[in-house]
Amino acid sequence: MNDLNQTEKTLFIGIGNYGRSDDALGWIFIDLLANRCDQYDFEYRYQLQIEDAELISKYRRVFFIDASHEPIENGFSIYECLPTPSGSFTSHQLSPETVLWLAGELFNAPPKGYVIGIRGINWELNHGISNEAEKNLKNALAYFQKWVN
């Protein structure tokens, strides 16, 4: 595959799980964005896998959105994701950097990649996100919408 086969659309991959409280932040982010925009494509993943390299190779730009356990200033971060091979011995639960690298290695078509990390607090089995995670989500979405415009 080469750049001629890539769509101009942008892909958003939400990583998470609605049943684990704040782990749902990636999915909720794309739920909210999908309700406001039809110009993007959206996918939901529990975790990234090798197969996702083929999927992202069809796009010029991809955003990976995930909940973060780490303290983040302002409750979220957006940064460019650079292709990086994995040092892992397993093909389960790959990083966004590794999926980008695989898209380049296997399909010669790595898209421009970004990671949106949103700070979560509660990771227990539970539907619904914590108040702090909801605030972080709203801030991330508002910032993102200004950033892309």
Backbone torsions as a table, in degrees:
resi	resn	phi	psi	omega
1	MET	NA	148.5	175.2
2	ASN	-134.7	-178.4	-176.0
3	ASP	-58.5	-25.0	-179.4
4	LEU	-65.0	-22.7	-179.0
5	ASN	-93.6	0.0	-179.8
6	GLN	-85.8	140.2	174.8
7	THR	-78.7	155.5	176.0
8	GLU	-77.3	-13.7	-178.3
9	LYS	-67.7	159.7	177.0
10	THR	-104.1	139.2	178.6
11	LEU	-105.5	135.4	172.6
12	PHE	-113.1	126.5	176.3
13	ILE	-114.1	111.5	175.7
14	GLY	-88.8	127.5	-178.9
15	ILE	-110.4	129.0	-179.8
16	GLY	163.6	-156.1	-176.2
17	ASN	-165.3	117.4	179.5
18	TYR	-59.9	-26.7	-175.4
19	GLY	-85.5	2.6	-179.0
20	ARG	-123.6	49.5	174.8
21	SER	49.6	-118.2	-172.8
22	ASP	-67.1	-12.3	175.0
23	ASP	-63.2	-14.9	179.9
24	ALA	-80.0	-1.9	-174.3
25	LEU	-56.2	-41.0	178.8
26	GLY	-62.6	-41.7	179.7
27	TRP	-69.9	-42.3	-178.8
28	ILE	-66.0	-38.4	177.0
29	PHE	-55.3	-48.7	-178.8
30	ILE	-74.6	-28.3	172.0
31	ASP	-56.6	-49.9	-177.1
32	LEU	-66.0	-40.8	179.5
33	LEU	-68.5	-40.2	-179.4
34	ALA	-64.1	-32.3	178.3
35	ASN	-70.4	-18.8	-176.9
36	ARG	-106.0	-19.5	-172.1
37	CYS	-137.4	136.7	173.0
38	ASP	-112.8	10.7	-178.0
39	GLN	-88.2	-3.3	-178.1
40	TYR	-117.0	162.4	170.6
41	ASP	-106.4	148.6	-174.5
42	PHE	-131.7	141.2	175.4
43	GLU	-136.9	147.5	177.4
44	TYR	-113.5	134.5	178.3
45	ARG	-136.8	142.0	168.9
46	TYR	-73.6	-37.5	177.4
47	GLN	-157.7	158.6	179.1
48	LEU	-82.5	143.0	-179.7
49	GLN	-135.4	172.4	-177.3
50	ILE	-54.4	-39.5	-178.1
51	GLU	-58.9	-25.7	-179.5
52	ASP	-68.4	-20.4	176.4
53	ALA	-63.1	-41.1	177.7
54	GLU	-65.3	-45.1	-179.8
55	LEU	-57.4	-51.7	-175.2
56	ILE	-70.6	-22.3	179.7
57	SER	-64.9	-14.0	-179.4
58	LYS	-88.7	-0.4	-176.6
59	TYR	-120.2	153.1	175.5
60	ARG	-84.7	-24.1	-178.1
61	ARG	-145.4	139.3	179.4
62	VAL	-138.5	140.0	174.0
63	PHE	-115.4	130.1	173.9
64	PHE	-104.0	123.0	-178.3
65	ILE	-116.5	127.3	-175.8
66	ASP	-148.5	154.6	173.3
67	ALA	-75.1	147.9	-179.5
68	SER	-119.8	138.0	174.2
69	HIS	-83.4	-18.4	-174.3
70	GLU	-81.1	146.3	172.2
71	PRO	-64.4	132.6	-179.5
72	ILE	-131.0	131.1	176.8
73	GLU	-58.6	135.6	-177.7
74	ASN	68.3	2.7	175.2
75	GLY	84.4	-1.2	178.6
76	PHE	-157.6	163.6	174.2
77	SER	-144.3	149.9	173.3
78	ILE	-131.4	124.5	179.5
79	TYR	-146.2	157.2	178.0
80	GLU	-70.1	136.6	-179.0
81	CYS	-100.9	123.0	-178.1
82	LEU	-104.6	137.1	-179.9
83	PRO	-59.2	129.0	-178.9
84	THR	-144.7	128.3	177.2
85	PRO	-67.5	153.6	-178.6
86	SER	-88.5	144.2	172.4
87	GLY	-95.6	8.6	-175.3
88	SER	-80.5	153.9	178.9
89	PHE	-94.7	1.6	-177.5
90	THR	-125.5	157.1	179.0
91	SER	-98.3	7.1	179.4
92	HIS	-95.8	143.9	177.0
93	GLN	56.5	67.6	177.6
94	LEU	-83.3	156.1	175.8
95	SER	-81.7	158.3	174.1
96	PRO	-56.2	-38.7	179.5
97	GLU	-60.3	-40.2	179.7
98	THR	-71.1	-38.7	178.3
99	VAL	-64.0	-41.0	175.6
100	LEU	-61.4	-43.9	179.6
101	TRP	-61.2	-44.1	179.0
102	LEU	-63.3	-37.6	177.4
103	ALA	-60.0	-38.2	177.2
104	GLY	-72.4	-44.1	-177.8
105	GLU	-68.9	-44.0	-173.5
106	LEU	-89.1	-30.5	-172.8
107	PHE	-125.1	2.2	179.9
108	ASN	51.9	35.7	-176.1
109	ALA	-148.6	63.0	177.3
110	PRO	-76.4	127.5	176.2
111	PRO	-76.9	169.6	169.7
112	LYS	-71.4	129.8	-175.0
113	GLY	-120.9	148.2	176.8
114	TYR	-137.9	150.7	174.7
115	VAL	-118.5	132.5	172.2
116	ILE	-112.9	112.4	177.4
117	GLY	-104.2	131.0	-179.0
118	ILE	-121.2	125.0	-175.5
119	ARG	-66.6	124.0	173.6
120	GLY	-109.9	163.9	-177.9
121	ILE	-122.8	-43.6	-173.4
122	ASN	-107.8	127.8	-176.1
123	TRP	-121.5	11.1	-177.6
124	GLU	-74.5	164.5	174.2
125	LEU	-65.1	111.7	-176.5
126	ASN	-174.7	141.2	172.6
127	HIS	-90.6	136.1	-178.2
128	GLY	103.9	147.0	-177.5
129	ILE	-103.7	160.4	-179.7
130	SER	-69.5	160.0	178.8
131	ASN	-59.5	-42.0	180.0
132	GLU	-65.7	-40.8	178.4
133	ALA	-64.9	-37.2	178.4
134	GLU	-63.7	-41.5	176.8
135	LYS	-62.5	-44.9	178.8
136	ASN	-62.3	-40.0	178.9
137	LEU	-62.6	-47.4	179.9
138	LYS	-61.7	-41.6	178.4
139	ASN	-64.4	-42.2	179.6
140	ALA	-64.2	-44.1	-179.3
141	LEU	-65.4	-43.7	178.9
142	ALA	-62.7	-44.5	179.5
143	TYR	-63.8	-45.0	-178.9
144	PHE	-59.3	-44.5	-177.8
145	GLN	-64.3	-36.4	174.6
146	LYS	-69.1	-39.9	-176.9
147	TRP	-63.3	-43.7	-178.5
148	VAL	-76.2	-22.0	177.1
149	ASN	-86.9	NA	NA
